[in-house]
């Protein structure tokens, strides 16, 4: 029993030391992985920011094309409505 009382703390100290070393190694690997992920996230952010200007240009062009097409449709619609209203007035004038 006395030997067990002397050996058991030594075994526990050794296992604790091994566990601490393993945790330190895992912590270092975790830190490296997080650093790699941060570098990747920064790289993606830079690439997205470079594309923001391009998408802004596309948005502006799309807005202008939409505005021009709306104006064109409005002009054609008003022209057609004028033509039909003139024909209706002529028919009414002839009937009287």
Buried (B, 14 or more C-beta within 10 A) or exposed (E): EEEEEEEEEEEEEEEEEEEEEEEEEEEEEEEEEEEEEEEEEEEEEEEEEEEEEEEEEEEEEEEEEEEEEEEEEEEEEEEEEEEEEEEEEEEEEEEE
